[in-house]
Amino acid sequence: MQEEALSGGNMDPVVRIGGTVRRVSGEWTAAVHELLERYAAAEIPETPRPQGIDAEGREVLTFIEGATLEQAAPETRWHPSILADSGALMRRLHDASEPLAAQHRTWRTETHHPAEVVCHNDFAPYNLIVRDGRLVGVIDFDTASPGPRLWDFAYLAYRLVPYAEDAAGFDPARHGSREDRLRLLTEAYGAAFDPAAVRNEMARRLDDLAAFTERRAADTGRRDLPEHAAMYRRDAARRRSADTGLDSGSDTRPDSGPDADRRPDAPPPRG
């Protein structure tokens, strides 16, 4: 069968062959496949199913039909149902992963403590799959690793409430205030996270992401990555200073085009 290049790989090329996805495997792959098997056992249909390793040494996963949320129109992307479904899905994934978080495994990214669950670490529009306006999947678990529930939740809030500087098409007048949206996301997850604690953890998460992105820039020579790292640091500083500019009614920051919210490592939109 013919290979079709897909977007969505955190670090590496991803291709589709029929009903499967192939991507680079590594020492972390066994842990990721064990995680995905736990989701399958918990009857969570929104995650890929591992299918082993192919003749070229690539991991094989089932393909989830749909488009990434970042490709969706703003009215779908920022719809409250997507926000609520994302929070509820993250909770199911976290709960199913708890036993694995406490076990010694080799992961691609570092563990953050307390290691309560296995965090996806990139739960964002470019890794969420929608079909007919509904959330149907989450992909790209290659950078998953153990960490606190709040660590993962704070990044989801950053991207979907949203607090990100580059949240294309978000309009509080149409899509709801950030305060209300954070409350909805928290309720959907089902935990009593304090809003201030979420924003504080968000700042820590963004500092960590900025450092990671700066290392990637040094390793790859990519000229776009330093600006992404700078954005993460600006957003982290806003959270720390309790700047209300992004939390109150309107956000006058201009969008930077239809791809504004694409992460630094993302290739073109998923086919």
TORGUSE-478598 format. One line per 2 residues: number of its first residue (from 1); their letters; for each residue x, y negated, z negated of N, C-alpha, C. Coordinates in Angstrom, 1 decimal, padded with zeros to 4 digits. Atoms other than C-alpha are relative to their C-alpha. Example, Ala and Ser with C-alpha at 12.3 -4.5 7.8 and 13.67 -1.06 7.14 Angstrom:
1	as	000.9:001.2:000.0:012.3:004.5:-007.8:000.9:-001.2:000.0  -000.9:001.1:000.0:013.7:001.1:-007.1:-000.8:-001.1:-000.8
END
This chain:
1	mq	000.8:001.2:000.0:000.0:000.0:000.0:000.9:-001.3:000.0  -000.7:001.3:-000.1:001.0:-003.6:000.6:000.1:-000.7:-001.3
3	ee	-000.1:000.8:001.3:002.3:-005.7:-002.3:-000.4:-001.4:000.3  000.5:001.4:000.0:000.6:-009.0:-003.0:000.6:-000.7:-001.2
5	al	-000.6:000.8:001.1:002.5:-011.6:-005.1:-001.1:-000.7:-000.7  001.0:000.7:000.8:000.5:-012.9:-008.0:000.7:-001.0:-000.9
7	sg	-000.5:000.9:001.0:000.9:-015.8:-010.4:-000.2:000.7:-001.4  000.3:-000.5:001.4:000.9:-015.2:-014.2:001.2:000.6:-000.7
9	gn	-001.2:-000.5:000.7:004.4:-013.8:-014.9:000.7:-001.0:-000.9  -000.7:000.9:000.8:005.9:-015.4:-017.9:001.5:-000.2:000.4
11	md	-001.4:000.0:-000.3:009.5:-014.6:-016.8:000.3:000.5:001.3  -000.4:-000.8:-001.2:009.4:-012.3:-013.8:-001.1:000.0:001.1
13	pv	000.9:-000.2:-001.1:007.8:-011.7:-010.4:-001.1:001.0:-000.4  001.1:-000.9:000.3:004.4:-010.0:-010.6:-000.7:000.3:001.4
15	vr	000.7:-000.3:-001.3:002.8:-008.1:-007.6:-001.2:000.9:-000.3  001.2:-000.9:000.0:-000.5:-006.4:-007.0:000.1:001.1:001.1
17	ig	000.1:-001.1:-001.0:-000.7:-003.0:-005.3:-001.3:000.7:-000.3  001.3:-000.6:000.2:-004.3:-001.9:-004.9:-000.6:-000.5:-001.3
19	gt	000.6:000.4:001.3:-005.9:-001.8:-008.4:000.9:-000.1:-001.1  -001.1:000.1:001.0:-002.6:-002.1:-010.2:000.8:-001.3:000.1
21	vr	-000.9:001.1:000.0:-000.2:-004.8:-011.2:001.4:000.6:-000.4  -001.3:-000.4:000.3:003.6:-004.2:-011.2:000.9:-001.1:-000.4
23	rv	-000.9:001.1:000.5:006.2:-006.2:-013.1:001.2:000.7:-000.6  -001.2:-000.4:000.5:009.7:-005.9:-014.4:-000.2:000.6:-001.4
25	sg	000.1:-000.6:001.4:010.0:-003.5:-017.4:001.4:-000.3:-000.7  -001.2:000.2:000.8:012.6:-003.7:-020.2:-000.2:000.7:-001.3
27	ew	000.0:-000.7:001.3:013.3:-002.6:-023.7:-001.2:-000.3:-000.8  001.2:000.4:000.7:010.2:-004.4:-024.9:-001.3:000.7:000.6
29	ta	001.2:-000.5:-000.7:007.8:-002.5:-022.5:-000.7:001.1:-000.8  000.7:-001.1:000.8:007.2:000.5:-024.8:-000.9:-000.6:-001.0
31	av	000.8:000.6:001.0:006.0:-001.8:-027.5:-001.2:-000.7:000.5  001.1:000.7:-000.6:003.8:-003.8:-025.2:-001.1:001.1:000.4
33	he	000.9:-001.0:-000.4:002.3:-000.6:-023.8:-000.7:000.7:-001.2  000.7:-000.5:001.2:001.6:000.7:-027.3:-001.0:-001.0:-000.5
35	ll	001.0:001.0:000.4:-000.1:-002.6:-028.1:-001.3:000.1:000.9  001.1:-000.1:-000.9:-002.3:-002.3:-025.0:-000.8:001.3:-000.2
37	er	000.8:-001.2:000.3:-003.2:001.3:-025.9:-000.8:-000.2:-001.2  000.8:000.2:001.2:-004.3:000.1:-029.3:-001.3:-000.8:000.4
39	ya	001.1:000.7:-000.5:-006.6:-002.4:-027.5:-001.0:000.9:000.7  000.9:-001.0:-000.7:-008.0:000.4:-025.4:-000.7:000.9:-001.0
41	aa	000.6:-000.8:001.1:-008.6:002.5:-028.5:-001.1:-000.7:-000.7  000.9:000.9:000.7:-010.4:-000.4:-030.0:-001.2:-000.4:000.9
43	ei	001.0:000.3:-001.0:-012.6:-000.6:-026.9:-000.1:-001.5:000.3  -000.1:001.4:-000.4:-011.5:-004.1:-025.9:000.2:000.0:001.5
45	pe	-000.1:-000.1:-001.5:-012.2:-004.2:-022.1:000.7:-001.1:000.6  -000.6:001.2:-000.7:-010.6:-007.6:-021.5:001.5:000.0:000.1
47	tp	-001.5:-000.1:-000.1:-007.0:-006.3:-021.6:000.4:001.0:001.1  -000.5:-001.0:-001.0:-005.0:-004.5:-018.9:000.3:001.4:-000.7
49	rp	-000.4:-001.4:000.5:-004.4:-000.7:-019.4:001.3:000.4:000.6  -001.3:-000.4:-000.5:-000.9:000.6:-019.1:-000.1:001.3:000.8
51	qg	000.0:-001.1:-000.9:-000.3:003.1:-016.3:001.4:000.6:000.2  -001.3:-000.6:000.0:003.3:004.0:-017.0:001.0:-000.9:000.8
53	id	-001.0:000.7:-000.7:006.4:003.1:-014.9:000.1:000.6:001.4  000.0:-000.5:-001.4:006.7:003.3:-011.1:001.4:000.5:000.4
55	ae	-001.3:-000.5:-000.5:009.5:004.7:-009.0:001.1:-001.0:000.1  -001.0:001.1:000.0:011.2:001.3:-008.9:000.3:-000.5:-001.4
57	gr	-000.3:000.4:001.4:011.3:001.1:-012.7:-000.9:-001.2:-000.5  000.9:001.1:000.4:008.5:-001.5:-012.9:-001.2:000.6:-000.9
59	ev	001.2:-000.5:000.8:005.7:-001.2:-015.5:-001.2:-000.2:000.9  001.2:000.0:-000.8:002.3:-000.5:-014.0:-001.2:-000.2:-001.0
61	lt	001.2:000.4:000.8:-000.9:-002.1:-015.4:-001.2:000.0:000.9  001.2:000.1:-000.8:-004.5:-002.1:-014.3:-000.2:-001.5:000.3
63	fi	000.3:001.4:-000.5:-005.6:-005.3:-012.4:-001.4:-000.4:-000.5  001.3:000.5:000.4:-008.4:-007.4:-013.9:-000.5:-001.0:001.1
65	eg	000.6:000.8:-001.0:-010.6:-008.9:-011.2:-000.4:-001.3:-000.5  000.4:001.3:000.4:-011.2:-012.6:-011.3:001.1:-001.0:000.3
67	at	-001.0:001.1:-000.3:-009.3:-015.9:-011.2:000.4:-000.6:-001.4  -000.4:000.5:001.3:-007.3:-017.6:-013.9:-000.8:-001.3:-000.4
69	le	000.8:001.1:000.5:-009.1:-020.2:-016.0:000.6:-001.4:000.5  -000.5:001.3:-000.5:-006.7:-022.9:-014.8:-000.4:-000.3:001.4
71	qa	000.5:000.2:-001.4:-008.0:-022.4:-011.3:-001.5:-000.5:000.0  001.4:000.3:000.1:-011.6:-023.0:-012.5:-000.3:-001.5:000.0
73	ap	000.4:001.4:000.1:-013.5:-026.3:-012.1:-000.1:-000.4:-001.5  000.0:000.5:001.4:-013.4:-028.5:-015.2:-001.3:000.4:-000.8
75	et	001.2:-000.4:000.8:-017.0:-027.7:-016.1:000.0:001.4:-000.5  -000.2:-001.4:000.5:-016.1:-024.0:-016.4:001.2:000.0:-001.0
77	rw	-001.2:000.0:000.8:-012.7:-024.6:-017.8:-000.2:-000.5:-001.4  000.2:000.6:001.3:-013.8:-026.7:-020.7:-001.4:000.3:-000.6
79	hp	001.4:-000.3:000.5:-017.3:-025.2:-021.2:000.1:000.6:-001.4  -000.1:-000.5:001.4:-018.0:-024.4:-024.9:000.0:001.5:-000.1
81	si	000.1:-001.5:000.0:-018.8:-020.7:-024.0:001.4:000.6:000.2  -001.4:-000.4:-000.3:-015.2:-020.3:-022.7:000.8:-000.1:-001.3
83	la	-000.7:000.3:001.2:-013.9:-021.8:-025.9:-000.3:001.0:-001.1  000.5:-001.0:001.1:-016.0:-019.6:-028.2:000.4:001.4:000.4
85	ds	-000.4:-001.4:-000.4:-015.3:-016.4:-026.2:001.5:000.2:-000.2  -001.4:-000.1:000.2:-011.6:-017.1:-026.3:000.4:000.2:-001.5
87	ga	-000.2:-000.2:001.5:-011.6:-017.5:-030.1:-000.4:001.4:-000.5  000.5:-001.3:000.4:-013.7:-014.3:-030.5:000.9:001.1:000.5
89	lm	-000.9:-001.0:-000.5:-011.4:-012.4:-028.2:001.3:000.1:-000.7  -001.2:000.1:000.7:-008.3:-013.5:-029.9:-000.1:000.8:-001.4
91	rr	000.2:-000.6:001.2:-009.7:-012.3:-033.2:-000.1:001.5:000.1  000.1:-001.5:-000.3:-010.5:-008.8:-031.8:001.4:000.5:000.3
93	lh	-001.3:-000.5:-000.3:-007.0:-008.5:-030.4:000.9:000.0:-001.3  -000.8:000.0:001.2:-005.4:-009.6:-033.7:-000.4:001.1:-000.9
95	da	000.4:-001.1:001.0:-007.5:-007.2:-035.8:000.5:001.4:000.5  -000.5:-001.3:-000.5:-006.6:-004.3:-033.5:001.5:000.2:-000.1
97	se	-001.5:-000.1:000.0:-002.9:-005.1:-033.6:000.6:000.1:-001.4  -000.6:000.1:001.4:-002.5:-005.3:-037.4:000.9:001.1:-000.4
99	pl	-000.9:-001.1:000.4:-001.1:-001.8:-037.9:001.4:000.0:000.7  -001.2:000.0:-000.8:001.5:-002.3:-035.2:001.0:-001.1:-000.5
101	aa	-000.8:001.2:000.4:002.7:-005.7:-036.6:001.0:000.4:-001.1  -000.8:-000.4:001.2:004.1:-004.0:-039.7:001.1:001.0:000.4
103	qh	-000.9:-001.1:-000.4:006.1:-001.4:-037.7:001.2:-000.6:000.8  -001.2:000.5:-000.7:009.6:-001.8:-036.3:-000.1:000.4:001.4
105	rt	000.0:-000.2:-001.4:009.5:-002.2:-032.6:000.9:-001.0:000.7  -000.8:000.9:-000.8:011.6:-003.9:-029.9:-000.9:-000.9:000.8
107	wr	000.8:000.9:-000.8:009.8:-007.0:-028.6:000.9:-001.0:000.8  -000.8:000.9:-000.8:010.9:-009.5:-026.0:000.3:-001.3:-000.6
109	te	-000.2:001.2:000.7:010.5:-012.5:-028.2:000.0:000.2:-001.5  -000.3:-000.2:001.4:011.3:-013.1:-031.8:-001.3:000.1:-000.9
111	th	001.1:-000.1:001.0:009.1:-012.2:-034.8:-000.1:-001.3:-000.8  000.1:001.2:000.9:007.7:-015.1:-036.8:-000.8:000.6:-001.3
113	hp	000.5:-000.6:001.3:006.8:-014.5:-040.5:-001.0:-001.0:-000.6  000.3:-001.4:000.3:004.5:-013.6:-042.1:-000.5:000.7:001.3
115	ae	000.4:-000.7:-001.2:004.1:-010.9:-039.4:-001.4:000.7:-000.3  001.4:-000.4:000.3:000.3:-010.5:-039.9:-000.6:000.9:001.1
117	vv	000.6:-000.7:-001.2:-000.6:-009.4:-036.4:001.0:-000.1:001.1  -000.8:000.3:-001.2:000.9:-009.1:-032.9:-000.6:-001.1:000.7
119	ch	000.5:001.2:-000.7:000.6:-012.5:-031.3:000.2:000.2:001.5  -000.1:000.0:-001.4:000.0:-012.8:-027.6:001.2:-001.0:000.4
121	nd	-001.0:001.0:-000.2:002.2:-016.0:-027.7:-000.2:-000.9:001.2  000.2:000.9:-001.2:000.8:-017.5:-024.5:-001.4:000.1:000.4
123	fa	001.5:-000.1:-000.2:-003.0:-017.4:-024.9:-000.5:-001.4:000.6  000.2:001.3:-000.6:-003.7:-020.2:-022.4:-000.7:000.2:001.3
125	py	000.8:-000.1:-001.3:-005.7:-021.0:-019.2:000.6:000.8:001.1  -000.6:-000.7:-001.1:-003.1:-019.6:-016.9:000.1:001.5:-000.2
127	nl	000.0:-001.4:000.4:-003.4:-016.2:-018.7:-001.4:000.5:-000.3  001.4:-000.4:000.2:-007.2:-016.1:-019.1:-000.7:000.2:001.3
129	iv	000.7:-000.3:-001.3:-009.3:-014.5:-016.4:-001.5:-000.2:-000.2  001.5:000.3:000.0:-012.8:-015.7:-015.6:-000.6:000.6:001.3
131	rd	000.7:-000.5:-001.1:-015.4:-014.3:-013.3:-001.5:-000.4:-000.2  001.4:000.5:000.1:-018.8:-015.9:-012.6:-000.2:-000.9:-001.2
133	gr	000.1:000.9:001.1:-018.1:-018.5:-015.2:000.2:000.5:-001.4  -000.1:-000.6:001.3:-017.4:-016.1:-018.0:001.4:000.5:-000.2
135	lv	-001.3:-000.6:000.3:-014.2:-015.0:-019.7:-000.1:001.5:000.0  000.1:-001.5:-000.1:-013.5:-011.4:-018.7:001.4:000.6:-000.3
137	gv	-001.3:-000.7:000.3:-009.8:-010.9:-019.5:001.1:-000.9:-000.4  -001.3:000.8:000.3:-006.4:-012.0:-020.8:001.1:000.9:000.4
139	id	-001.1:-000.7:-000.6:-003.2:-011.0:-019.2:001.4:-000.5:-000.5  -001.4:000.4:000.3:000.6:-011.2:-019.6:000.3:000.1:-001.5
141	fd	-000.4:-000.3:001.4:001.5:-009.6:-022.9:001.5:000.3:-000.1  -001.5:-000.4:000.0:005.2:-009.3:-022.0:000.8:-000.8:-001.1
143	ta	-000.7:000.7:001.1:006.1:-012.0:-024.6:-000.7:000.1:-001.4  000.7:-000.3:001.3:003.9:-010.6:-027.4:001.1:000.3:-001.1
145	sp	-000.8:-000.4:001.1:005.5:-010.2:-030.8:-000.7:-000.3:-001.3  000.7:000.2:001.3:004.5:-010.1:-034.5:000.1:-001.4:-000.5
147	gp	000.0:001.3:000.6:003.6:-013.3:-036.3:-001.3:-000.3:-000.7  001.2:000.4:000.7:001.0:-015.2:-038.3:-001.2:-000.2:001.0
149	rl	001.2:000.2:-000.8:-002.6:-015.3:-037.0:000.0:-001.5:000.4  000.1:001.4:-000.3:-002.4:-019.1:-037.2:001.0:-000.5:001.1
151	wd	-001.0:000.3:-001.0:000.7:-019.2:-035.0:-000.6:000.1:001.4  000.6:-000.3:-001.3:-001.2:-017.7:-032.1:-001.2:-000.9:000.2
153	fa	001.3:000.8:000.0:-004.5:-019.6:-032.9:000.4:-001.4:000.3  -000.4:001.4:-000.2:-002.7:-023.0:-033.0:000.3:-000.3:001.5
155	yl	-000.3:000.3:-001.4:-001.4:-022.6:-029.5:-001.2:000.1:000.9  001.2:-000.1:-000.7:-004.8:-021.5:-028.2:-000.8:-001.3:-000.2
157	ay	000.7:001.3:000.2:-006.3:-024.7:-029.8:000.7:-001.1:000.8  -000.8:001.0:-000.8:-003.5:-026.7:-028.2:-000.4:000.0:001.5
159	rl	000.4:-000.1:-001.5:-004.5:-025.5:-024.7:-001.4:-000.1:000.3  001.4:000.0:-000.3:-008.2:-025.1:-025.0:-000.9:-001.0:-000.7
161	vp	000.9:001.0:000.7:-009.5:-027.7:-027.5:-000.2:-001.2:000.9  -001.4:-000.2:000.0:-007.3:-029.3:-025.9:000.7:-001.2:-000.7
163	ya	-000.8:001.1:000.6:-004.5:-031.3:-027.6:001.2:-000.3:001.0  -001.1:000.1:-001.0:-002.1:-030.9:-024.6:-000.1:-001.3:000.8
165	ed	-000.1:001.2:-000.8:-001.0:-034.1:-022.9:-000.4:000.2:001.4  000.3:-000.2:-001.4:-001.5:-032.5:-019.5:-001.3:000.8:000.2
167	aa	001.2:-000.8:-000.1:-005.0:-031.1:-020.0:-000.9:-000.6:001.1  000.7:000.5:-001.2:-006.4:-031.7:-016.5:-001.5:000.1:000.0
169	gf	001.4:000.0:-000.1:-010.0:-032.7:-016.2:-000.8:000.0:-001.2  000.7:000.0:001.2:-010.9:-032.8:-019.8:-000.6:-001.4:-000.3
171	dp	000.6:001.3:000.3:-013.4:-035.5:-020.8:-000.9:000.2:-001.2  000.7:-000.2:001.2:-014.6:-035.7:-024.4:-001.5:-000.4:000.1
173	ar	001.4:000.4:-000.2:-017.8:-037.5:-023.2:-000.8:001.1:000.6  000.8:-001.1:-000.7:-018.8:-034.4:-021.1:000.2:001.3:-000.8
175	hg	-000.3:-001.3:000.5:-017.1:-031.6:-022.9:000.1:000.1:-001.5  000.0:000.0:001.5:-017.3:-032.6:-026.6:001.3:-000.5:-000.6
177	sr	-001.2:000.6:000.7:-015.0:-034.2:-029.1:000.9:001.1:-000.4  -001.0:-001.0:000.4:-011.8:-032.4:-030.1:-000.4:000.5:-001.4
179	ed	000.3:-000.4:001.3:-013.0:-032.3:-033.7:-001.1:001.1:000.1  001.1:-001.0:-000.1:-016.2:-030.4:-032.7:000.5:001.2:000.7
181	rl	-000.5:-001.1:-000.7:-014.3:-028.2:-030.3:000.9:000.9:-000.8  -000.8:-000.7:000.9:-011.8:-027.2:-032.9:-000.8:000.8:-001.0
183	rl	000.9:-000.7:001.0:-014.6:-026.4:-035.3:-000.6:001.2:000.7  000.6:-001.1:-000.8:-016.3:-024.2:-032.6:001.0:001.1:000.2
185	lt	-001.1:-001.0:-000.2:-013.0:-022.4:-031.9:000.3:000.8:-001.3  -000.3:-000.6:001.3:-012.3:-021.8:-035.5:-001.2:001.0:-000.5
187	ea	001.2:-000.9:000.4:-015.9:-020.4:-036.2:000.0:001.2:000.9  000.0:-001.1:-000.9:-015.6:-018.2:-033.1:001.1:001.1:-000.4
189	yg	-001.1:-000.9:000.5:-012.3:-016.7:-034.5:-000.5:000.6:-001.3  000.5:-000.6:001.2:-014.0:-016.2:-037.8:000.9:-000.1:-001.2
191	aa	-000.9:000.2:001.1:-011.4:-017.6:-040.2:-000.2:-001.4:-000.5  000.2:001.4:000.6:-011.4:-020.6:-042.5:001.3:-000.8:000.1
193	fd	-001.2:000.8:-000.3:-008.5:-022.3:-040.9:-000.3:-001.5:-000.3  000.2:001.4:000.2:-008.2:-025.9:-042.2:000.5:-000.7:001.3
195	pa	-000.4:000.7:-001.2:-008.0:-028.3:-039.2:001.4:-000.6:-000.1  -001.4:000.6:000.2:-004.9:-030.1:-040.7:001.0:001.1:000.1
197	av	-001.0:-001.1:-000.1:-003.2:-026.7:-041.1:000.2:000.5:001.4  -000.1:-000.4:-001.4:-004.0:-025.8:-037.5:000.9:-001.0:000.8
199	rn	-000.8:001.0:-000.7:-002.4:-029.1:-036.3:001.4:000.0:-000.4  -001.4:-000.1:000.5:000.6:-028.7:-038.5:000.7:001.2:000.6
201	em	-000.6:-001.1:-000.6:001.2:-025.2:-037.2:000.2:-000.2:001.5  -000.2:000.4:-001.4:000.7:-026.5:-033.7:001.3:-000.7:000.3
203	ar	-001.3:000.8:-000.1:003.6:-028.9:-034.2:001.2:001.0:-000.1  -001.1:-001.0:000.1:005.8:-026.0:-035.3:000.1:000.8:001.2
205	rl	000.0:-000.9:-001.2:004.7:-023.9:-032.4:000.6:-000.7:001.2  -000.5:000.8:-001.2:005.4:-026.7:-029.9:001.5:-000.3:-000.1
207	dd	-001.4:000.2:000.2:008.8:-027.4:-031.4:000.8:001.3:000.5  -000.6:-001.2:-000.4:009.6:-023.7:-030.9:000.0:000.2:001.5
209	la	000.1:-000.1:-001.4:008.3:-023.7:-027.4:000.9:-001.0:000.8  -000.9:000.9:-000.6:010.3:-026.8:-026.6:001.4:000.5:000.0
211	af	-001.4:-000.5:000.1:013.5:-025.2:-027.8:000.2:001.2:001.0  -000.1:-001.2:-001.0:012.7:-022.0:-025.7:000.1:-000.6:001.4
213	te	000.0:000.5:-001.4:012.0:-024.1:-022.6:001.3:-000.7:000.3  -001.4:000.6:-000.2:015.3:-026.0:-023.1:001.0:001.0:000.3
215	rr	-000.9:-001.1:-000.2:017.1:-022.7:-023.3:-000.2:000.5:001.4  000.3:-000.5:-001.4:015.4:-021.6:-020.1:000.5:-000.9:001.0
217	aa	-000.5:001.0:-000.9:016.4:-024.8:-018.4:001.5:000.1:000.2  -001.4:-000.2:-000.1:020.0:-024.3:-019.3:000.4:001.3:000.7
219	dt	-000.4:-001.2:-000.6:020.0:-020.7:-018.2:-000.3:000.1:001.5  000.5:-000.1:-001.4:018.1:-021.2:-014.9:000.4:-001.2:000.9
221	gr	-000.3:001.2:-000.8:019.1:-024.7:-013.9:-001.3:-000.7:000.6  001.3:000.6:-000.5:015.4:-025.5:-013.2:-000.1:-001.4:-000.4
223	rd	000.0:001.4:000.3:015.0:-029.3:-013.0:-001.3:-000.4:-000.6  001.3:000.3:000.5:011.3:-029.2:-014.0:-000.1:000.3:-001.5
225	lp	000.2:-000.4:001.4:011.8:-027.6:-017.4:000.3:-001.0:-001.0  -000.2:000.9:001.0:013.3:-030.4:-019.3:-001.2:-001.0:-000.3
227	eh	001.1:000.9:000.3:010.3:-032.6:-018.8:-001.2:000.7:-000.7  001.0:-000.8:000.7:008.0:-029.8:-019.9:000.4:000.1:-001.5
229	aa	-000.5:000.0:001.4:010.1:-029.5:-023.1:-000.2:-001.3:-000.7  000.2:001.3:000.6:009.9:-033.2:-023.6:-001.5:-000.2:-000.3
231	my	001.4:000.2:000.2:006.1:-033.1:-023.3:-000.4:000.8:-001.3  000.3:-000.8:001.2:005.9:-030.3:-026.0:000.5:-000.8:-001.2
233	rr	-000.5:000.8:001.2:008.1:-032.5:-028.3:-000.9:-001.2:-000.3  000.8:001.1:000.2:005.9:-035.5:-027.7:-001.3:000.4:-000.7
235	da	001.3:-000.5:000.5:002.7:-033.5:-028.4:000.2:000.4:-001.5  -000.3:-000.4:001.4:004.4:-032.1:-031.6:000.1:-001.2:-000.9
237	ar	-000.2:001.3:000.8:005.3:-035.6:-032.8:-001.4:-000.6:-000.2  001.3:000.5:000.2:001.7:-036.7:-032.3:-000.8:000.7:-001.1
239	rr	000.7:-000.8:001.0:000.4:-033.9:-034.4:000.6:-000.3:-001.4  -000.6:000.2:001.3:002.9:-034.6:-037.2:-000.3:-001.4:-000.5
241	sa	000.2:001.4:000.4:002.2:-038.4:-037.2:-001.5:-000.2:-000.2  001.5:000.2:000.2:-001.6:-037.7:-037.4:-000.5:-001.1:000.9
243	dt	000.5:001.0:-001.0:-002.0:-039.9:-034.3:-001.4:000.4:000.4  001.4:-000.4:-000.3:-005.7:-040.0:-033.7:-000.3:-000.3:001.5
245	gl	000.3:000.3:-001.4:-005.4:-041.0:-030.0:-000.5:001.2:000.7  000.5:-001.2:-000.7:-005.9:-037.4:-028.8:-001.2:000.6:-000.7
247	ds	001.1:-000.7:000.8:-008.4:-036.5:-031.5:-001.3:-000.8:000.0  001.2:000.8:000.0:-010.8:-039.3:-031.1:-000.7:000.0:001.3
249	gs	000.9:-000.1:-001.2:-013.4:-040.0:-028.5:000.6:000.1:001.3  -000.4:000.0:-001.4:-011.6:-040.8:-025.3:001.5:000.2:000.0
251	dt	-001.5:-000.2:-000.3:-008.2:-039.8:-023.9:000.3:-000.7:001.3  -000.2:000.7:-001.2:-007.0:-042.3:-021.4:001.2:000.4:000.8
253	rp	-001.2:-000.5:-000.7:-004.0:-040.3:-020.3:-000.5:000.5:001.4  000.4:-000.5:-001.3:-004.2:-039.7:-016.5:000.3:001.5:000.2
255	ds	-000.3:-001.3:-000.4:-004.4:-036.2:-015.2:001.2:-000.1:001.1  -001.1:000.0:-000.9:-001.4:-035.3:-013.1:-000.2:001.0:001.2
257	gp	000.4:-000.8:-001.2:-003.3:-033.4:-010.4:-000.6:001.3:-000.4  000.6:-001.3:000.3:-005.0:-030.0:-010.2:000.8:001.0:-000.7
259	da	-000.9:-001.0:000.6:-002.0:-028.2:-011.4:000.6:-000.5:-001.3  -000.6:000.7:001.1:-001.4:-030.5:-014.4:000.2:000.9:-001.2
261	dr	-000.1:-000.8:001.2:-001.9:-027.8:-017.1:000.8:001.3:000.3  -000.7:-001.3:-000.2:000.2:-025.1:-015.4:001.3:000.0:-000.8
263	rp	-001.2:-000.1:000.9:003.0:-023.9:-017.7:001.3:000.0:000.9  -001.2:000.2:-000.8:006.6:-024.4:-016.6:000.4:001.2:000.8
265	da	-000.5:-001.2:-000.7:007.2:-020.8:-015.6:-001.1:000.6:000.9  001.1:-000.6:-000.8:003.9:-020.3:-013.7:000.3:-000.2:001.5
267	pp	000.0:000.1:-001.4:004.0:-019.6:-010.0:-001.3:-000.5:000.5  001.2:000.5:-000.5:001.2:-020.7:-007.7:-001.2:000.8:-000.5
269	pr	001.2:-000.7:000.5:-002.4:-019.8:-008.6:-000.1:001.4:000.4  000.2:-001.4:-000.2:-003.3:-016.2:-009.0:-000.9:000.3:001.2
271	g	000.8:-000.3:-001.2:-004.7:-014.6:-005.8:-001.2:000.8:-000.4
END
